[in-house]
Amino acid sequence: MSNTLHYIFDPLCGWCYGAGAVVAKVADLPGLQLKLWPCGMFSGAGSRAMDDAFAAYAWANDQRIAQLTGQPFSERYRSHVLGDRQQRFDSGPLSLALTAVALTAPAHEVRALKSLQHARYVNGEDVTSTAHVAQCLQGLGLAQAAQCLRDGGAALHAAHTARTQQAQHWLQQLGVRGVPAFMLEHDDGRGELLPSALLFSDPDAWMAQLPAA
């Protein structure tokens, strides 16, 4: 039986994007199952309008993340996303899209997350638009997930609600306020929060905590 690493995140969290390279490596580890749990931190009541003050704060934070992780934040992202006052800061469409992938092609959820984050932070695309996110899924060859997102049926929304509620329950249970957060579930059902101090400063040392590493 393999251990399971539960990754709790929000797709519009810059630090979660910064952790993307580590997440991709973890997904390839044998003997370890990675499960994604979008927590809805920046959707619903957590979403907000994009204004000058928030855009400046986000860009300053993004530059710090880029320096620590090497993940790119392009000028096109700065102008077309942070500079767009019609585009809300809302992770709902992305989280719903990832749930659609989880329902129809779960083996591709990590790939979809990486591609959708790249679309925002590098290509400067509007991933707060459900129609555009569906097009992105279609371009990844995830036609069934794209149609599931377009249909927006009750089953999709129920699954999405269940996932976000589970993620929020774990954050509360573990006493964690922010993301990314990683909970390792052992064969015997025990769960432990992996300290994230090394995640950005020394990712190899952080990965050494994993039994499969």
Solvent accessible surface area in square Angstrom, and as a share of the most:
residue,aa,sasa,rsa
1,M,201,0.90
2,S,50,0.32
3,N,25,0.13
4,T,16,0.09
5,L,0,0.00
6,H,7,0.03
7,Y,1,0.00
8,I,0,0.00
9,F,0,0.00
10,D,0,0.00
11,P,0,0.00
12,L,4,0.02
13,C,9,0.06
14,G,13,0.12
15,W,51,0.18
16,C,1,0.01
17,Y,11,0.04
18,G,5,0.04
19,A,1,0.00
20,G,18,0.18
21,A,57,0.44
22,V,11,0.06
23,V,5,0.03
24,A,31,0.24
25,K,109,0.46
26,V,1,0.00
27,A,42,0.32
28,D,118,0.61
29,L,33,0.17
30,P,108,0.68
31,G,51,0.49
32,L,14,0.07
33,Q,90,0.40
34,L,29,0.14
35,K,81,0.34
36,L,9,0.04
37,W,42,0.15
38,P,0,0.00
39,C,2,0.01
40,G,13,0.12
41,M,63,0.28
42,F,52,0.22
43,S,20,0.13
44,G,62,0.60
45,A,116,0.90
46,G,33,0.32
47,S,21,0.13
48,R,94,0.34
49,A,55,0.42
50,M,8,0.03
51,D,58,0.30
52,D,102,0.53
53,A,79,0.61
54,F,31,0.13
55,A,11,0.08
56,A,66,0.51
57,Y,138,0.52
58,A,13,0.10
59,W,33,0.12
60,A,66,0.51
61,N,39,0.20
62,D,6,0.03
63,Q,63,0.28
64,R,145,0.53
65,I,0,0.00
66,A,26,0.20
67,Q,157,0.70
68,L,85,0.42
69,T,43,0.25
70,G,62,0.59
71,Q,35,0.16
72,P,68,0.43
73,F,20,0.08
74,S,30,0.19
75,E,113,0.51
76,R,126,0.46
77,Y,4,0.02
78,R,110,0.40
79,S,65,0.42
80,H,86,0.38
81,V,1,0.00
82,L,5,0.02
83,G,43,0.41
84,D,46,0.24
85,R,99,0.36
86,Q,164,0.73
87,Q,13,0.06
88,R,114,0.42
89,F,17,0.07
90,D,33,0.17
91,S,0,0.00
92,G,17,0.16
93,P,19,0.12
94,L,2,0.01
95,S,0,0.00
96,L,21,0.10
97,A,0,0.00
98,L,1,0.00
99,T,1,0.00
100,A,0,0.00
101,V,0,0.00
102,A,25,0.20
103,L,92,0.46
104,T,37,0.21
105,A,23,0.18
106,P,91,0.57
107,A,98,0.76
108,H,71,0.32
109,E,13,0.06
110,V,34,0.19
111,R,101,0.37
112,A,0,0.00
113,L,9,0.04
114,K,131,0.56
115,S,36,0.23
116,L,1,0.01
117,Q,7,0.03
118,H,82,0.36
119,A,6,0.05
120,R,4,0.01
121,Y,4,0.01
122,V,35,0.20
123,N,59,0.30
124,G,7,0.07
125,E,47,0.21
126,D,52,0.27
127,V,0,0.00
128,T,24,0.14
129,S,35,0.23
130,T,55,0.32
131,A,68,0.53
132,H,52,0.23
133,V,0,0.00
134,A,0,0.00
135,Q,110,0.49
136,C,24,0.14
137,L,0,0.00
138,Q,86,0.38
139,G,71,0.68
140,L,39,0.19
141,G,62,0.60
142,L,12,0.06
143,A,51,0.39
144,Q,128,0.57
145,A,1,0.01
146,A,0,0.00
147,Q,89,0.40
148,C,29,0.17
149,L,4,0.02
150,R,114,0.42
151,D,97,0.50
152,G,27,0.26
153,G,35,0.34
154,A,88,0.68
155,A,79,0.61
156,L,3,0.02
157,H,85,0.38
158,A,64,0.50
159,A,25,0.19
160,H,29,0.13
161,T,63,0.37
162,A,59,0.46
163,R,28,0.10
164,T,14,0.08
165,Q,111,0.49
166,Q,57,0.25
167,A,0,0.00
168,Q,89,0.39
169,H,93,0.42
170,W,34,0.12
171,L,14,0.07
172,Q,154,0.68
173,Q,121,0.54
174,L,45,0.23
175,G,66,0.63
176,V,32,0.19
177,R,235,0.86
178,G,38,0.36
179,V,16,0.09
180,P,16,0.10
181,A,4,0.03
182,F,1,0.01
183,M,12,0.05
184,L,3,0.01
185,E,59,0.26
186,H,36,0.16
187,D,78,0.40
188,D,98,0.51
189,G,50,0.48
190,R,141,0.51
191,G,42,0.41
192,E,73,0.33
193,L,66,0.33
194,L,8,0.04
195,P,87,0.55
196,S,53,0.34
197,A,87,0.68
198,L,77,0.38
199,L,2,0.01
200,F,38,0.16
201,S,83,0.53
202,D,62,0.32
203,P,50,0.31
204,D,100,0.52
205,A,36,0.28
206,W,0,0.00
207,M,20,0.09
208,A,76,0.59
209,Q,64,0.29
210,L,4,0.02
211,P,73,0.46
212,A,31,0.24
213,A,78,0.60
